[in-house]
Amino acid sequence: METMAAKPTQGSTDTTAQIGVNAVESIFLQMNWIFRRQLESDVGIDAHAETRDAEGNPSGQLVAIQIKSGASFFRKRGDDYVFYGEKRHLDYWDKHCLPVLLVLHNPEDGMTLWQRVERHLVTEGKDGAWSITIPKWRTLTAETACSILDSIPRSDPESDRRNRMTLDAALIRRVGEEGTAFVTIDEWVNKSLNFRDASIAFDEHDGSAAYAVEFYMRAPNPSRVFDWLFPWLEFAYLDMPQDDNGEVIAHVFEVKLNALGKAFLLLDSYYTDGAEPSPEAEIDEPTGEIWDEDEVAQFQFAKAQQEDWEAEAQERWEDERE
C-alpha cells in the first residue's frame, strides 16, 4: 500500500513563517536594535530594523528585511547556499530607498543566514529568474551588527566610485584652491604588495604632508595607484624616483586637478549653491540683411510682446515677495 506525504497546509506555512520572523526579531533585539514588523501586506519586506545611538535612541540608520523561513530555502551551492527569487521582488528591492537584507531561517536547526541584496551580486537567468549566493559563514547572530552596518553602503562599482569621490571632496577642493600639489607614493621593491603609502603636500614636495593614506596594493607602476586612489588628479614626475635604502623607492609627482576633478567641483558647487542664473532670452535684432516692411513690422510686434510679458512677470514676482 502506497503512502503519500502530507502537503504543508496554509496554517503550517504561516506558522513556519512566523517562527522565522520571531527568530530574526530575537537576534536583532540581542543586537540592541529596534525591530519593527511590517504588518500590512507588502511586496517583499517583512520588517525594518534600526540601530540605536549611544543614548539608546533611534539612530536613523535602518535596513529593510525579507525573511524566508523553512529548510527548503537552504539549497546548497558548493559550500554555500543559494536563494532563487522572482523578478518582481528583485526589481522592488533594487529600487528600495533602504538597504535590503535577505534572511534565511531554518527552524529545524536554528541556522540563520543573511545577505545584502544588490543587483551586481545577483545571477539573472531567463524570464526574470535570478539567484544570489549566501556564504555559509554569513550567519545572523548577536555579533553580526557591525557587519550589517558595514554593508549598508552599496558595494557595486558605481556606488563605490560615488562614495569615494564624496569622501575626497574636501581634498579635491583644496587641490583646486592651491592649483598644484605634490604626491609621494612609496614602492617597496621586495614586497608582493609593492605600493604601500601615499601622501600629499602643498607647499613643497618634501614638506609636511597635509594628507596621508596607508594602503597595500600590487601594481606594475604608480599610474595604476593614481587610477585607484586619486582618479581626479593629473600627474607628472617631479624628479627621478629616489631609492634611499635599497628597499623603498619614493615616487614624487607634481599634480593638479584633471577634467574629472574640475567637473566634480563644478557639480559640487551646483549642489551647494544652485545653478547660475540663465541669461534672459532675447529676440535677435535684425542683422545687416535687407528686410521688407512686413518682416520689420513682425519683429517690432514680437519684441513689444516680449517686453510686455517681461514687465508683467517682474510685477508678479515683486508682488509675491511683498
C-alpha angles and dihedrals in degrees: 000000000000121000124208124213112240114248116232111261125224089256094054091047091052090048092052091049091049091050089054094050091048092050094049092046090052091054094049091048088054086055087056090243125140112249120201120185119217101234096176121079109272138181093242116328119104100176148352123230124199132189124232126231125233091280092051095254125133108279101202091242106122139170128197116227133206112192124201113188125193141071090256091071092061100086115166124235106179107304092338137060133253131210122204117207146179125259094238091058094048092049091049095047092045091056095042116122090222129060107264121220121198109210124191120197126189110202091194097065103008095244112156122185132180139195134180108241111231126154094234089060091052128092108215122204136181124311092017096298114146142171138201129200119231113198114231090233094058093093123163109234138141088272094056098084096097092049091052092049090050089054095053095091108073111256101205115116095253094052091044090055091048091050093047093052091048092050090049094048096106092048092047090052091049093052089047091052094046094045094214137030140176125246123196119195120187120217118197101207097197097047127089090222090052104175112064120150136032134182138181125216127181110192099048135343095251095042127104114303116247092194132022134178129189115210141147118227138159110218137150093230143356092265090074089052090055090048090057104031106029108016089158096063132091109211142189131177112266092198141342113300110269122226104194103171107013092257109063124046116198113214109197121193136182107224142187135172116289126208091281093052093048092047090050091053090049091051092044089053090052091051090051104037106015126236124318112258111270117241114262115263112250135188109241115251116238113277127220091282118114112259125192121228095264093054092049091049091050091051094049091048093050092047092050090051091051093050092048092050092049091049092051092047091051091051092050091049092051092047091052091052093053 
